Amino acid sequence: FLLGQLAARHPHLKAAIAGAGHELGNHSHTHARLTRLAMSGIRTELSRARAAIGPHAHFRPPYGAFNRRVQEARQHPRLPVSSALERGSPGLVRHQAVPHRVQRPGRYGARSRRGTARLDPAYRGCL
């Protein structure tokens, strides 16, 4: 899940991530708390991120926070919402443990059958 502003600033990293076979996802443009924005602000965050990231199939709101407005805004285009463990939960790991835990995705990390790893710079200790 990429931030649009970082994808725009570092297109080589976005290309490397996609080139390594990872699926790209939308995590908003600026990591704003979407639940505090008006509908127009939410749509702007999502559309700017979509323009910077390019084709993607999933959306994860910053801080895992969503409400009716966020739910409605993601309907156009329809993006599945992905969730993950939050700060303070036992599944959030420091970067030193990522290789071990990503190899065992069904047991640690994001709650996903696909073994999604969340490497979020907004959380100290994560990549």
NUKOL-118355 format. One line per 10 residues: number of its first residue (from 1); their letters; for each residue x, y, z of C-alpha. Coordinates in steps of 0.2 Angstrom, whole numbers, m for minus. Layout:
NUKOL-118355
NUM) a) X:Y:Z | ...
end
This chain:
NUKOL-118355
1) fllgqlaarh) 0:0:0 | 8:16:m6 | 6:34:m2 | 3:44:m18 | 15:58:m14 | 29:45:m11 | 25:35:m27 | 26:52:m36 | 42:57:m28 | 50:40:m30
11) phlkaaiaga) 44:32:m46 | 59:20:m47 | 54:12:m30 | 36:10:m36 | 43:2:m52 | 54:m9:m42 | 40:m15:m30 | 29:m19:m45 | 43:m27:m54 | 46:m39:m40
21) ghelgnhsht) 29:m46:m42 | 20:m36:m28 | 3:m30:m30 | 1:m11:m27 | m12:m4:m16 | m19:14:m12 | m15:21:5 | m21:39:1 | m10:53:m6 | m4:61:10
31) harltrlams) m9:49:24 | m22:61:30 | m35:54:43 | m49:52:30 | m63:51:43 | m59:69:47 | m61:75:29 | m77:81:19 | m82:69:5 | m73:81:m7
41) girtelsrar) m56:79:3 | m58:60:3 | m61:59:m15 | m46:71:m19 | m35:60:m8 | m40:44:m17 | m39:51:m34 | m22:60:m32 | m15:43:m25 | m23:34:m39
51) aaigphahfr) m15:45:m52 | 2:43:m44 | 1:25:m40 | m7:19:m57 | m17:3:m58 | m21:m5:m41 | m34:m16:m34 | m35:m12:m16 | m37:2:m4 | m31:3:15
61) ppygafnrrv) m36:19:24 | m23:27:34 | m24:22:53 | m36:8:47 | m50:22:50 | m65:23:39 | m83:28:41 | m98:30:29 | m90:44:19 | m74:34:16
71) qearqhprlp) m84:19:12 | m94:29:m1 | m79:38:m9 | m70:21:m12 | m85:15:m22 | m80:25:m37 | m70:15:m43 | m74:1:m31 | m59:m4:m21 | m59:m18:m8
81) vssalergsp) m54:m12:9 | m39:m21:16 | m36:m21:35 | m21:m24:45 | m15:m25:63 | m13:m8:71 | 0:0:83 | 1:m9:99 | m5:m26:93 | 6:m41:95
91) glvrhqavph) 7:m43:76 | 15:m27:72 | 34:m31:71 | 50:m22:70 | 59:m22:53 | 72:m34:60 | 58:m48:61 | 50:m44:44 | 60:m58:34 | 55:m71:46
101) rvqrpgryga) 37:m66:48 | 34:m63:30 | 39:m81:27 | 25:m86:38 | 11:m75:33 | m3:m85:39 | 3:m83:57 | 9:m65:58 | 7:m48:50 | m9:m43:41
111) rsrrgtarld) m24:m53:42 | m24:m60:24 | m24:m77:16 | m12:m69:3 | 0:m65:17 | 0:m46:14 | 15:m37:23 | 12:m20:29 | 28:m9:29 | 21:8:35
121) payrgcl) 33:22:38 | 20:31:49 | 23:18:62 | 40:19:71 | 49:2:70 | 41:m3:53 | 49:m1:37
end
